[in-house]
Amino acid sequence: MNENSKKQLKKTGRPLKNDPAKIRYTISFNQEEHARFLALFDKSGMQVKAHFITSCIFNKTIKSVHIDKGTVDFYMRLTSFHSQFRSIGVNYNQIVKLLYKSFSEKKASAYLYKL
């Protein structure tokens, strides 16, 4: 009875799960099957192989991610072009405000026409 009271007082460590996964299976692959498995695992984008295997067995949906480097490059160039276009617009607005603040309206309009 003294041992049971010691077990009840001890509350350190990870909390116990209601339904722990204790049953394990092992499978063996040849080189070709292993390469195919790894390719499918990489396409899925999952981090844990065990989760990938259980999702395949129980027909859960598997997310597949494909990154096109050409599209990423185009997106980066488009973003850079947009930021340059925006900075030109900001600079133009600053010049217009400065011209109208420093000169008369007629003179500022003449300078803007040249610009």
N, C-alpha and C positions, 0 to 999 in steps of 0.2 A: 504494500500500500504506500510505502514511503517513495517508491520509484514512480508511481503514478502521479503523486503530488509534485514531484520534481519536473515531470514532463509538462504538466499544466502550467507551472510557473515560468518555464522557459519560453519566451516569445521573441526570440531573435531570429534573423534570417528572412528569407523571402516568404510571403504568405502562400499557403498551399492553394492549388487550383482545385476547383470542384470536379473537373473531369480531365485529369492529366493524360497526355498522350504517352503511353508506355509501350505500345505494340510497335515493333519495327520490322521492316522488310528490307532485304538487300537484293539488288539486281546486278547483273554483269553485262557489260557492253564490249563489243569488239571495237577496233579502231574506227571503223566507218560509222557505226552506230553512235559512238561517243562524240565524234565530230558533228554528226547531225543533231544530236541532243544539245550540244553546246551552242550550235548555231540557232536552234529554236529558243534556247534559254536567253541568248543575247538579244534576239529580236523581241522577246517578251518585255524586256526592261525591268523584270523583277530582280530583287536583290538576293533572295534566298532560293536555292535550288529545290529544297523540300517543299516550299510553297508552290513552286512551279509544277512540280510533279503531282502534288495533290490536286491542283486546279486542272491539270490534264486528265487525271483519272476520273474526277467527278464532273467533268464537262463544264467547268466554270469558264467564264470569259477570260481570255488572255489578251492583254494589251500589247500591241506591236507598234514600235516606234521606228520610223524611217526618217533619217535626216539627210536632206539633199544639200550637198555643199555648195552647189551653184546657186540655189535659192538663198542660202544663208549669206553668200557673198553679195548677191544682188541686194538683199535687205540691208546689209551694212553700208553699201555704197549709196543706196537711196536715203538712208538715215543721215549719212554724212552730207549728201547734197541738200537735204532739207534743212540741216543746221546751218550750212553756208548761206542758203537762200534767206533764212530767218535773220542771220547776222547782218546781211546786206540791207534788209528792210529796216532793222534797228538803226544801223548807221545812217541810212537815208533820213529817217525820222529825226535823228539827232541833228543832222546838218540843217534840215528844214527849220526846226525850232530855233537853232542858233542864228540862222540867217534872218528870220523874221524878228528875232529879239534884238539883233545888232543893227540891222539896216532898216530903211523905210520899206514899205510894202512893194513899191515899184522897183526899187533896186534889188530887193530880195527875189522878186519874180524874174528879173533879168538874169540873175545868177543861177536860179533854178533852171531856167530855160537852157543855159549853157551846160548845166550838169546833166 
